[in-house]
């Protein structure tokens, strides 16, 4: 009686391929549950940023050479009153800054707010806000003078609970 010796190699190969296909399908199914959020660091659509990235970086560097930008307060327990101090580094001449402001949460754009802002006497004041949730928020700002633009992101924290 002759016994046939089976080769297991082909079964391992087929099993590995089936396992890889099942893993790919599972990855796609699980990833459908998680939304994709657009990165809004430059407050512009991705197509504009991709097309003009080098110019944006040059403008950012020149803006940083010309101005100093500081968030004045980053912890709030009542209404959120954000203000940004903007000073010229080399001259004390009057200047005007235009701004676009976005307040958002990390990893979601569900709570995005585009508040009004006003620049006067070297300070960009953002309208007072009452935010829906405690925790970490982000302030994203585009500042522009007549020549250059700068993009800035600041984190701030809100704690409405009285401990």
C-alpha positions in Angstrom: 0.0 0.0 0.0 1.5 3.2 -1.1 0.8 6.3 0.8 0.6 9.5 -1.1 2.6 12.4 0.4 0.8 15.7 -0.1 2.5 18.9 -0.7 1.2 21.6 1.6 3.0 24.5 -0.1 0.2 25.3 -2.6 -2.4 25.3 0.2 -0.4 27.8 2.2 -0.1 30.1 -0.8 -3.8 30.0 -1.7 -4.7 30.5 2.0 -2.4 33.5 2.2 -3.9 35.1 -0.9 -7.4 34.6 0.5 -6.4 36.0 3.9 -4.9 39.1 2.1 -8.1 39.7 0.1 -10.3 39.3 3.2 -8.1 41.8 5.1 -8.4 44.3 2.3 -12.1 44.1 2.2 -12.3 44.4 6.0 -10.1 47.5 5.9 -12.4 49.2 3.3 -15.6 48.3 5.3 -14.1 49.6 8.6 -12.8 52.8 7.0 -16.2 53.7 5.6 -17.3 54.5 9.2 -14.7 57.2 9.7 -15.3 60.5 7.8 -12.5 62.4 6.1 -12.1 66.1 7.1 -10.4 68.6 5.0 -7.2 70.2 6.4 -8.0 73.9 6.7 -4.6 75.2 7.9 -4.4 77.7 5.1 -8.2 78.6 5.0 -8.2 77.9 1.3 -9.3 74.9 -0.8 -6.6 72.2 -1.3 -6.4 72.9 -5.1 -5.4 76.5 -4.4 -2.9 75.5 -1.8 -1.4 72.8 -4.0 -1.1 75.2 -6.9 0.4 78.1 -4.9 2.2 76.3 -2.1 5.7 77.8 -2.8 4.3 81.3 -3.0 2.3 80.8 0.2 5.5 79.7 2.0 7.5 82.7 0.7 4.8 85.1 1.7 4.6 83.4 5.2 8.3 83.8 5.7 8.3 87.5 4.7 5.2 88.1 6.9 7.0 86.5 9.8 10.1 88.7 9.2 7.9 91.8 9.3 5.4 91.1 12.1 5.2 89.4 15.5 1.9 87.6 16.2 0.9 86.5 19.7 -2.3 85.1 21.1 -3.0 87.1 24.3 -5.0 84.5 26.3 -5.5 80.8 25.7 -7.6 79.6 28.8 -11.2 80.6 29.2 -13.8 79.7 31.8 -16.6 82.0 30.7 -17.2 83.7 27.3 -14.3 83.3 24.9 -12.8 86.7 24.2 -9.9 86.0 21.8 -7.4 88.7 20.8 -4.2 88.6 18.9 -1.4 91.1 19.4 0.3 92.0 16.1 3.4 94.2 16.2 5.8 95.3 13.5 9.4 94.2 14.2 11.3 97.0 12.7 9.2 100.2 12.5 6.5 101.8 14.6 4.5 103.2 11.7 0.8 102.6 11.7 -0.3 99.6 9.7 -3.5 97.9 8.7 -4.1 94.1 8.7 -6.9 92.2 7.0 -8.0 88.9 8.5 -9.9 85.7 8.0 -10.7 83.8 11.2 -11.8 80.2 11.8 -12.5 78.6 15.2 -12.6 74.8 15.0 -12.0 71.6 17.0 -9.2 69.1 16.3 -10.1 66.2 14.0 -13.6 67.5 13.1 -15.1 70.4 11.2 -18.6 69.8 12.8 -18.2 72.8 15.2 -16.5 75.3 12.8 -17.3 78.9 13.4 -16.2 81.9 11.3 -16.5 84.8 13.7 -16.2 88.5 12.8 -12.9 90.2 13.7 -11.7 93.8 13.9 -8.1 95.1 13.8 -7.3 98.3 15.8 -4.3 99.6 17.6 -2.2 96.5 16.9 -4.7 94.1 18.2 -7.0 91.8 16.3 -10.2 91.4 18.4 -12.5 88.5 17.6 -16.2 88.8 18.6 -17.0 87.2 22.0 -18.1 83.6 21.7 -19.9 81.0 23.8 -18.7 77.6 22.6 -20.7 74.4 22.8 -18.1 72.2 24.4 -15.3 72.3 26.9 -11.8 71.3 25.9 -9.2 72.1 23.3 -10.2 74.4 20.4 -8.1 75.8 17.6 -8.0 79.4 16.2 -6.8 79.6 12.7 -6.1 83.0 11.2 -5.0 84.4 7.9 -3.5 87.8 8.3 -2.7 90.0 5.3 -1.1 93.4 4.7 -0.8 95.0 1.3 2.2 92.8 0.4 2.3 89.5 2.3 0.0 87.0 4.0 0.7 84.9 7.1 -1.2 81.8 8.4 -1.3 81.1 12.1 -2.8 78.4 14.2 -3.3 78.7 18.0 -4.7 76.3 20.5 -6.9 77.5 23.3 -8.8 75.7 26.1 -12.4 76.2 27.3 -13.6 75.0 30.7 -17.1 76.1 31.6 -17.4 73.7 34.5 -16.8 75.2 37.9 -14.6 72.9 39.8 
